[in-house]
Amino acid sequence: MIRRSLLGRAYVYKIFSGEKIPSRDKLLALAFGLDLSDEEARKMLKLLGNKELYARDERDALILFALQRNKSIFEVNELLYEHGHAILNPAKE
């Protein structure tokens, strides 16, 4: 799960222990690592106080598309890059 999210192991442990509050993009990376559905990812974002995925926003729509089709974080990043959007870049902290 950690490898699939591209997040650092220590950072993920800090998220789960409550030591770190991740950004929206890091939560989305985690959603891909956990193989969450689009609905589960939306709930996670909402529960943690982040803006939900909004289908009318092109970047969010691409992320939703990838979640609905069980794409990997590599595939969603390729899709985002091809459409000129910032990739989910969960650099290790």
C-alpha positions in Angstrom: 0.0 0.0 0.0 2.7 2.5 0.9 4.7 1.7 -2.3 1.6 2.1 -4.4 0.9 5.5 -2.9 4.5 6.7 -3.5 4.5 8.2 0.0 7.4 7.6 2.3 6.9 4.9 4.9 7.6 7.2 7.9 5.2 9.8 6.5 2.4 7.3 6.2 2.9 6.1 9.7 2.8 9.7 10.9 -0.5 10.2 9.1 -2.0 7.1 10.7 -0.7 8.0 14.1 -2.1 11.6 13.8 1.3 13.3 13.8 0.9 14.6 10.3 -2.0 16.2 8.5 -1.5 15.4 4.9 -2.3 17.7 2.0 -5.2 16.9 -0.4 -2.8 15.6 -3.0 -1.1 13.3 -0.5 -4.5 12.0 0.6 -5.3 11.3 -3.0 -2.0 9.5 -3.5 -2.9 7.4 -0.4 -6.4 6.7 -1.9 -4.6 5.2 -5.0 -2.3 3.2 -2.7 -5.3 1.9 -0.8 -7.2 1.1 -4.0 -10.1 3.2 -2.8 -13.2 3.7 -4.9 -14.1 7.2 -6.0 -16.8 7.4 -3.3 -14.4 6.2 -0.6 -11.8 8.8 -1.7 -14.4 11.5 -1.6 -15.5 10.5 1.9 -11.9 10.4 3.1 -11.2 13.9 1.8 -14.4 15.2 3.4 -13.8 13.5 6.7 -10.3 15.0 6.9 -11.5 18.5 6.0 -10.3 18.7 2.4 -12.2 19.9 -0.7 -14.1 17.0 -2.2 -13.4 15.8 -5.7 -15.5 17.9 -8.1 -16.4 16.5 -11.5 -16.6 19.9 -13.1 -13.0 20.6 -12.3 -11.0 19.0 -15.1 -8.1 17.9 -12.8 -10.6 16.4 -10.3 -12.5 14.8 -13.2 -9.4 13.0 -14.4 -8.6 11.8 -10.9 -12.2 10.5 -10.5 -11.9 8.8 -13.9 -8.7 7.0 -12.7 -10.3 6.0 -9.4 -13.4 4.6 -11.1 -11.2 2.5 -13.4 -8.8 1.3 -10.7 -5.8 3.0 -12.3 -2.5 3.2 -10.5 -0.9 6.4 -9.3 1.5 6.2 -12.2 -1.4 6.0 -14.7 -3.3 8.9 -13.1 -0.1 11.0 -13.1 0.4 10.2 -16.8 -3.2 11.2 -17.5 -2.8 14.5 -15.5 0.5 15.3 -17.2 -1.0 14.7 -20.7 -3.8 17.1 -19.9 -1.4 19.8 -18.6 -2.3 19.4 -14.9 -0.1 19.1 -11.8 0.6 15.4 -11.1 0.1 13.8 -7.7 3.6 14.2 -6.5 3.8 12.9 -3.0 7.5 13.6 -2.5 8.9 11.8 0.5 9.1 13.9 3.7 
